[in-house]
Amino acid sequence: MRKTLSRELLLAALGSLLLTHSASGQGVNLQNEAACRTLQPASTGGPMPVNSNVLVLRYLGRANYEVAYRGKVLLFDTYYDDLRLSYAEPFGIKGPDVTRADAILVGHTHYDHFGSAPEIIAHTGAPIFIGPPGRKYLANLGVPDDKIHVVRGGETIHRDGYTIQTALAIHMPADPADGAAFRDLMAKSEPLTEQEKLQLAEWRKGDSDGTRLALAEDPNDSEQDTWHHGTIVYVLTFDDGFRLLFSDTAGVLSGGESVLADSIHASGGKIDLAILGYLQLGFSLPKAIKVTGTRAKVWDPAIFIPSHFHDGEKAELPEMPTEPLFEAFREIAPNVHGIEPLYRSPVCVNTKTDEFFVGNFVR
């Protein structure tokens, strides 16, 4: 991640200021939480937050996030860097490292969003919520049917400690111009190293039955179409009223999202924390900012964190710097506070006040 030191110090200072106010007003000292002083995710054996009003969020690369709150560990998307793909990012954890999860929620059914799910379910027994096209892949890899919860948008699911609402979303389109730009990027990217070639060959060898690569798209079959039938937005409302939104695609706003957002706001509710897609395969920051900004205006979260943005060394995805987005938010959504996360760094939120501490300097 390319950040200036001054930006990091500003975030740290902001977190410290919020921390002081929070401690005096709500009896919550975010920085004193052990979970806010470590890079180790709760899903891999790290500490859980002790105070019941502290939620800890961690970015695990790609569109993967972990939420630890009130005794629950929730994983949003599960695609970690042990998958033998040449463009895997160094998230800092691997699938076998995950030993704890209470639920997995998958935003859309492309392999780079839930490829690690089968082994994590096997290790943890967690149920998975996913759009229709993901069922076959999971079943082929031995995930029990009672662990697979297919969602299609519009469901309200009651879980221990929280409620899940879903909306059918639209996957980011790959129009011909964008596709050409993406192919050009791949052609110009650095060639694979010999080690990466061996890793890719090993990964393909392990896919002899085509399970991984045969996630075929069929726009005429709702059970095999990720673009319009397999992309889901989740809103989680915890029993204390704190509300979290997860979206892992940068498609245009869907009617289902608008309906769900309007219903929440109409009843006096709000979105405390939103994870929203920020990506554009055609390298157009104005397009990406417009789509993400529109979604932010509709959902109107107190805190916004991007998903599926990319700012790393591998060229498999275009660079999506967040500074232009956050600057645009000054006009588009001035009440929304944006955070650019670092891999595994804790983002700790006081769920009573929406104040937060960004632990970019923890070790």
C-alpha positions as CSV (number, residue, x, y, z in Angstrom):
1,M,0.0,0.0,0.0
2,R,1.4,3.4,-0.9
3,K,0.7,5.8,1.9
4,T,2.6,8.9,3.0
5,L,3.8,9.0,6.6
6,S,1.9,12.2,7.1
7,R,-1.4,10.4,6.2
8,E,-0.7,7.6,8.6
9,L,0.2,10.0,11.4
10,L,-3.0,11.9,10.7
11,L,-5.1,8.7,10.9
12,A,-3.3,7.8,14.1
13,A,-3.9,11.2,15.6
14,L,-7.5,11.1,14.6
15,G,-7.9,7.7,16.2
16,S,-6.2,9.0,19.4
17,L,-8.6,12.0,19.6
18,L,-11.6,9.9,19.1
19,L,-10.3,7.4,21.7
20,T,-10.0,10.1,24.3
21,H,-13.5,11.3,23.7
22,S,-14.9,7.8,23.7
23,A,-13.2,6.8,26.9
24,S,-14.7,9.8,28.8
25,G,-18.1,9.4,27.2
26,Q,-18.8,5.7,27.0
27,G,-16.2,4.0,29.2
28,V,-14.5,2.4,26.1
29,N,-10.8,2.7,25.6
30,L,-10.2,1.2,22.2
31,Q,-6.4,1.2,22.4
32,N,-6.4,-0.8,25.6
33,E,-8.1,-3.7,23.9
34,A,-5.7,-6.5,23.2
35,A,-7.5,-7.1,19.9
36,C,-6.6,-3.6,18.9
37,R,-2.9,-4.0,19.6
38,T,-2.2,-7.0,17.3
39,L,-2.0,-7.9,13.6
40,Q,-3.3,-11.4,14.3
41,P,-6.9,-12.0,13.2
42,A,-9.3,-13.6,15.7
43,S,-10.0,-16.3,13.1
44,T,-6.4,-17.5,13.3
45,G,-6.2,-17.5,17.1
46,G,-5.9,-13.8,17.9
47,P,-7.7,-12.1,20.8
48,M,-11.4,-11.2,20.7
49,P,-12.4,-7.7,21.9
50,V,-13.3,-7.9,25.6
51,N,-15.6,-4.9,25.8
52,S,-19.0,-5.6,24.4
53,N,-19.1,-2.2,22.7
54,V,-15.9,-2.8,20.7
55,L,-16.0,-4.2,17.2
56,V,-12.8,-5.1,15.4
57,L,-12.6,-5.2,11.7
58,R,-9.6,-6.5,9.7
59,Y,-8.8,-6.3,6.0
60,L,-7.5,-9.7,4.7
61,G,-6.8,-8.6,1.1
62,R,-8.9,-8.7,-2.1
63,A,-12.4,-8.3,-0.7
64,N,-11.8,-10.4,2.4
65,Y,-12.8,-8.9,5.8
66,E,-13.0,-10.3,9.3
67,V,-15.3,-8.9,11.9
68,A,-14.9,-9.9,15.6
69,Y,-17.7,-8.7,17.8
70,R,-19.6,-9.9,20.9
71,G,-18.1,-13.4,20.7
72,K,-18.7,-13.8,17.0
73,V,-16.1,-14.1,14.2
74,L,-17.6,-13.4,10.8
75,L,-15.7,-13.8,7.6
76,F,-16.8,-11.8,4.5
77,D,-15.4,-13.5,1.4
78,T,-12.7,-16.1,1.8
79,Y,-9.9,-16.1,-0.8
80,Y,-6.5,-16.3,0.8
81,D,-3.0,-16.5,-0.6
82,D,-2.4,-20.3,-0.6
83,L,-4.3,-20.9,-3.8
84,R,-1.3,-21.4,-6.1
85,L,-2.3,-18.5,-8.4
86,S,0.4,-16.4,-9.8
87,Y,-1.3,-13.2,-8.8
88,A,-2.2,-14.1,-5.2
89,E,-1.6,-11.2,-2.9
90,P,0.5,-11.5,0.4
91,F,-2.4,-11.1,2.8
92,G,-0.4,-12.6,5.7
93,I,-2.6,-15.6,6.3
94,K,-3.4,-18.8,4.5
95,G,-6.6,-20.9,4.5
96,P,-5.2,-23.6,7.0
97,D,-4.5,-20.8,9.5
98,V,-8.2,-20.1,10.0
99,T,-9.4,-22.1,12.9
100,R,-12.4,-20.1,14.0
101,A,-15.4,-18.7,12.2
102,D,-19.1,-18.5,13.1
103,A,-20.3,-17.7,9.6
104,I,-19.0,-16.9,6.1
105,L,-20.8,-14.4,3.9
106,V,-19.8,-14.3,0.2
107,G,-20.6,-11.2,-1.8
108,H,-20.4,-12.8,-5.3
109,T,-19.6,-16.2,-6.7
110,H,-16.3,-15.7,-8.5
111,Y,-13.5,-18.0,-7.4
112,D,-11.4,-15.2,-6.1
113,H,-14.0,-14.4,-3.5
114,F,-14.7,-17.8,-2.0
115,G,-12.0,-20.2,-3.1
116,S,-10.8,-20.9,0.4
117,A,-14.3,-21.5,1.8
118,P,-14.4,-25.3,1.6
119,E,-11.3,-25.9,3.8
120,I,-12.4,-23.2,6.2
121,I,-15.8,-24.8,6.6
122,A,-14.1,-28.1,7.2
123,H,-11.8,-26.6,9.9
124,T,-14.5,-24.5,11.6
125,G,-17.9,-26.0,10.8
126,A,-19.1,-22.5,9.8
127,P,-22.1,-22.1,7.6
128,I,-21.7,-20.2,4.4
129,F,-24.2,-17.7,2.8
130,I,-23.7,-17.5,-0.9
131,G,-25.5,-16.8,-4.2
132,P,-26.9,-19.8,-6.3
133,P,-23.9,-20.3,-8.6
134,G,-21.6,-21.1,-5.7
135,R,-23.5,-24.2,-4.5
136,K,-22.0,-26.6,-7.1
137,Y,-18.4,-25.7,-6.4
138,L,-18.9,-26.1,-2.6
139,A,-20.8,-29.4,-3.0
140,N,-18.1,-30.8,-5.3
141,L,-15.5,-30.1,-2.7
142,G,-17.4,-31.9,0.0
143,V,-19.1,-29.1,1.9
144,P,-22.2,-30.6,3.6
145,D,-25.5,-29.4,2.2
146,D,-26.7,-28.2,5.6
147,K,-23.7,-25.8,5.7
148,I,-24.6,-24.1,2.4
149,H,-27.3,-21.4,2.6
150,V,-28.2,-20.1,-0.8
151,V,-29.4,-16.5,-0.8
152,R,-31.1,-14.8,-3.7
153,G,-31.7,-11.3,-2.4
154,G,-34.6,-10.2,-0.2
155,E,-34.1,-12.6,2.7
156,T,-34.1,-11.8,6.4
157,I,-32.2,-14.4,8.3
158,H,-32.1,-14.4,12.1
159,R,-28.9,-15.6,13.7
160,D,-27.7,-15.8,17.3
161,G,-26.7,-12.2,18.1
162,Y,-27.5,-10.6,14.8
163,T,-29.9,-10.5,11.8
164,I,-28.9,-10.7,8.1
165,Q,-30.8,-8.8,5.4
166,T,-29.9,-9.4,1.8
167,A,-30.4,-7.6,-1.5
168,L,-29.6,-8.8,-5.0
169,A,-26.9,-6.6,-6.4
170,I,-25.2,-6.3,-9.8
171,H,-21.7,-7.4,-10.5
172,M,-19.3,-4.8,-12.0
173,P,-19.7,-5.0,-15.8
174,A,-16.8,-5.8,-18.0
175,D,-17.7,-4.0,-21.2
176,P,-15.5,-4.5,-24.3
177,A,-13.5,-1.4,-23.7
178,D,-12.7,-2.3,-20.2
179,G,-12.0,-5.9,-21.2
180,A,-9.5,-4.7,-23.8
181,A,-7.7,-2.5,-21.2
182,F,-7.6,-5.4,-18.8
183,R,-6.1,-7.7,-21.4
184,D,-3.5,-5.1,-22.3
185,L,-2.6,-4.8,-18.6
186,M,-2.1,-8.6,-18.3
187,A,0.1,-8.6,-21.5
188,K,2.3,-5.9,-20.2
189,S,2.6,-7.2,-16.6
190,E,5.8,-8.8,-15.4
191,P,6.1,-12.4,-16.6
192,L,5.8,-15.2,-14.2
193,T,8.8,-16.3,-12.3
194,E,9.8,-19.9,-12.5
195,Q,8.5,-20.5,-9.0
196,E,5.2,-18.9,-9.9
197,K,5.0,-21.1,-13.0
198,L,5.5,-24.2,-10.8
199,Q,2.9,-23.0,-8.3
200,L,0.3,-22.3,-11.1
201,A,1.0,-25.8,-12.6
202,E,0.5,-27.4,-9.2
203,W,-2.7,-25.5,-8.7
204,R,-4.0,-26.6,-12.1
205,K,-2.9,-30.2,-11.5
206,G,-5.1,-30.2,-8.3
207,D,-8.1,-29.1,-10.5
208,S,-8.1,-32.2,-12.6
209,D,-11.9,-32.4,-12.5
210,G,-12.3,-28.7,-13.5
211,T,-14.1,-27.9,-10.2
212,R,-12.2,-24.6,-9.7
213,L,-12.0,-23.3,-13.3
214,A,-15.4,-24.6,-14.4
215,L,-17.4,-21.9,-12.6
216,A,-19.1,-21.2,-16.0
217,E,-21.3,-18.2,-16.5
218,D,-24.7,-18.6,-18.2
219,P,-26.7,-15.4,-18.3
220,N,-29.8,-17.4,-19.2
221,D,-29.6,-19.6,-16.2
222,S,-30.1,-17.9,-12.8
223,E,-28.3,-20.8,-11.1
224,Q,-25.2,-20.1,-13.1
225,D,-25.2,-16.4,-13.5
226,T,-23.0,-14.4,-11.1
227,W,-23.5,-11.0,-12.8
228,H,-27.2,-10.6,-12.1
229,H,-28.2,-13.5,-9.9
230,G,-25.1,-14.4,-7.8
231,T,-24.1,-11.0,-6.4
232,I,-25.4,-10.3,-3.0
233,V,-25.3,-7.3,-0.6
234,Y,-25.5,-8.1,3.1
235,V,-26.7,-5.9,5.9
236,L,-26.1,-7.2,9.4
237,T,-27.9,-5.7,12.4
238,F,-26.5,-6.8,15.7
239,D,-28.7,-7.2,18.7
240,D,-27.4,-3.9,20.2
241,G,-28.5,-2.1,17.0
242,F,-25.1,-1.6,15.4
243,R,-25.5,-2.1,11.6
244,L,-22.8,-3.2,9.1
245,L,-23.1,-3.4,5.3
246,F,-20.9,-5.6,3.1
247,S,-20.6,-5.3,-0.7
248,D,-17.7,-6.8,-2.7
249,T,-18.4,-5.6,-6.2
250,A,-18.3,-2.2,-7.9
251,G,-21.4,-2.7,-10.1
252,V,-24.0,0.0,-10.4
253,L,-26.5,0.4,-7.7
254,S,-29.3,-2.2,-8.0
255,G,-33.0,-1.7,-7.3
256,G,-32.8,-4.2,-4.5
257,E,-30.1,-2.2,-2.8
258,S,-32.1,1.0,-3.0
259,V,-35.2,-0.7,-1.6
260,L,-33.3,-2.2,1.3
261,A,-31.5,1.1,2.0
262,D,-34.7,3.1,1.9
263,S,-36.5,0.7,4.2
264,I,-33.7,1.0,6.8
265,H,-33.7,4.8,6.7
266,A,-37.5,5.0,6.6
267,S,-37.7,3.2,9.9
268,G,-35.1,5.5,11.5
269,G,-32.2,3.2,11.1
270,K,-28.7,4.0,9.9
271,I,-25.7,2.2,8.5
272,D,-22.8,2.5,11.0
273,L,-20.1,0.8,8.9
274,A,-20.1,0.1,5.2
275,I,-17.6,-2.0,3.2
276,L,-18.2,-1.0,-0.4
277,G,-16.6,-2.0,-3.7
278,Y,-14.2,0.4,-5.3
279,L,-12.8,-0.9,-8.6
280,Q,-12.9,-0.2,-12.4
281,L,-11.3,-2.5,-14.8
282,G,-11.0,0.3,-17.5
283,F,-8.7,2.4,-15.2
284,S,-11.2,5.2,-15.0
285,L,-11.1,6.8,-11.6
286,P,-14.0,9.1,-12.4
287,K,-16.2,6.1,-13.2
288,A,-15.2,4.2,-10.1
289,I,-15.7,7.3,-7.9
290,K,-19.1,7.9,-9.4
291,V,-20.3,4.4,-8.8
292,T,-18.9,4.1,-5.3
293,G,-20.1,7.7,-4.4
294,T,-23.6,7.0,-5.6
295,R,-23.7,3.8,-3.4
296,A,-22.3,5.8,-0.5
297,K,-25.0,8.5,-0.8
298,V,-27.8,5.9,-0.9
299,W,-26.6,3.9,2.1
300,D,-25.2,7.0,3.9
301,P,-22.9,5.1,6.3
302,A,-21.1,6.8,9.2
303,I,-17.8,4.9,8.3
304,F,-16.8,3.7,4.8
305,I,-14.1,1.2,4.0
306,P,-13.3,0.1,0.4
307,S,-13.4,-3.5,-0.8
308,H,-11.8,-5.1,-3.9
309,F,-9.7,-2.0,-4.4
310,H,-6.1,-2.7,-5.3
311,D,-2.9,-0.8,-4.4
312,G,-0.1,-3.4,-4.5
313,E,2.7,-4.8,-6.5
314,K,0.9,-7.4,-8.6
315,A,-0.6,-6.1,-11.8
316,E,-3.5,-8.5,-12.0
317,L,-5.8,-5.6,-11.0
318,P,-5.5,-1.9,-11.8
319,E,-4.3,0.5,-9.2
320,M,-7.3,2.1,-7.4
321,P,-5.8,4.9,-5.2
322,T,-8.3,5.9,-2.5
323,E,-7.1,9.5,-2.0
324,P,-9.1,10.8,-5.0
325,L,-12.2,8.9,-3.8
326,F,-12.0,10.3,-0.3
327,E,-11.4,13.8,-1.6
328,A,-14.5,13.4,-3.8
329,F,-16.5,12.3,-0.8
330,R,-16.0,15.8,0.7
331,E,-18.7,16.9,-1.9
332,I,-20.5,13.6,-2.6
333,A,-20.9,12.3,0.9
334,P,-19.5,14.9,3.4
335,N,-20.7,13.0,6.5
336,V,-19.0,9.7,5.6
337,H,-15.7,9.0,7.2
338,G,-13.4,7.0,4.9
339,I,-10.7,4.6,6.1
340,E,-8.1,2.9,3.8
341,P,-7.2,-0.3,5.6
342,L,-3.8,-2.1,5.7
343,Y,-3.6,-5.9,5.6
344,R,-4.5,-7.3,9.0
345,S,-4.4,-3.9,10.9
346,P,-7.2,-3.6,13.4
347,V,-9.9,-1.0,12.8
348,C,-11.6,-0.8,16.2
349,V,-15.0,0.8,16.5
350,N,-17.0,2.0,19.5
351,T,-20.4,0.7,18.5
352,K,-22.2,3.1,20.7
353,T,-20.7,6.2,19.2
354,D,-19.2,5.1,15.8
355,E,-15.9,6.5,17.0
356,F,-12.9,4.5,15.7
357,F,-9.2,3.8,16.2
358,V,-7.1,2.7,13.3
359,G,-4.2,0.5,14.5
360,N,-1.8,1.0,11.5
361,F,1.2,1.0,13.8
362,V,0.6,-2.1,15.9
363,R,2.9,-5.1,15.5
